[in-house]
Amino acid sequence: MTPNEDGSSGHVIHWTRDRQSFKNAIIAVVFAGMYLEGLIFISLQRRFGRDEAIKIDRKSYEDRLQKLGIARF
């Protein structure tokens, strides 16, 4: 990132042909999602047992978090 040419506040993000910043951001999002999936499944397993956790794991995030008592939707 570099300062704006006209001296105003803020920064300009340089365009790169290989889009490496975008690729790194997508990789971070994917790994965060994988981590969250694993963490929720382990928590479900500890609380409800393996068989029940597998049934609950196929539901939406909202349903899984409600079962764990984390969120109310």
C-alpha positions as CSV (number, residue, x, y, z in Angstrom):
1,M,0.0,0.0,0.0
2,T,1.2,3.5,-0.8
3,P,-0.1,6.9,0.1
4,N,-2.5,8.7,-2.3
5,E,-0.7,10.8,-4.9
6,D,-2.8,13.9,-4.1
7,G,-1.8,13.9,-0.5
8,S,-5.2,13.0,0.9
9,S,-5.6,10.6,3.7
10,G,-5.8,6.9,2.9
11,H,-3.8,4.4,0.9
12,V,-4.0,2.9,-2.6
13,I,-3.6,-0.8,-3.0
14,H,-1.4,-1.7,-5.9
15,W,-2.8,-4.0,-8.5
16,T,-0.7,-7.2,-9.0
17,R,-1.1,-9.4,-12.0
18,D,-0.8,-12.6,-10.0
19,R,-3.3,-11.4,-7.4
20,Q,-1.2,-12.8,-4.6
21,S,-2.9,-10.7,-1.8
22,F,-6.3,-11.9,-2.9
23,K,-5.2,-15.5,-3.0
24,N,-3.7,-15.2,0.5
25,A,-6.9,-13.7,1.8
26,I,-9.0,-16.6,0.3
27,I,-6.6,-19.1,1.8
28,A,-7.0,-17.5,5.2
29,V,-10.8,-17.6,4.9
30,V,-10.8,-21.2,3.9
31,F,-8.6,-22.3,6.8
32,A,-10.6,-20.3,9.3
33,G,-13.7,-22.1,8.0
34,M,-12.0,-25.5,8.3
35,Y,-10.9,-24.6,11.9
36,L,-14.4,-23.5,12.9
37,E,-15.9,-26.7,11.4
38,G,-13.5,-28.9,13.3
39,L,-13.9,-27.0,16.6
40,I,-17.7,-27.2,16.4
41,F,-17.6,-30.9,15.7
42,I,-15.2,-31.6,18.5
43,S,-17.4,-29.6,20.9
44,L,-20.5,-31.4,19.7
45,Q,-18.8,-34.8,20.2
46,R,-17.7,-34.0,23.7
47,R,-21.2,-32.8,24.7
48,F,-23.5,-35.3,22.9
49,G,-21.3,-38.2,21.8
50,R,-20.2,-39.2,18.3
51,D,-23.5,-40.5,16.9
52,E,-25.5,-37.5,17.9
53,A,-22.7,-35.1,16.9
54,I,-22.8,-36.6,13.3
55,K,-26.5,-36.0,13.1
56,I,-26.2,-32.4,14.4
57,D,-23.2,-31.7,12.2
58,R,-25.2,-31.9,9.0
59,K,-27.4,-29.0,10.1
60,S,-26.8,-25.3,9.6
61,Y,-24.3,-23.3,11.6
62,E,-27.3,-21.6,13.4
63,D,-28.6,-25.0,14.6
64,R,-25.2,-26.3,15.6
65,L,-24.4,-23.2,17.6
66,Q,-27.9,-23.3,19.3
67,K,-27.3,-26.9,20.3
68,L,-24.0,-25.8,21.9
69,G,-25.7,-22.9,23.7
70,I,-23.5,-20.3,22.0
71,A,-26.0,-18.3,20.1
72,R,-29.7,-17.6,19.9
73,F,-31.2,-16.8,16.5
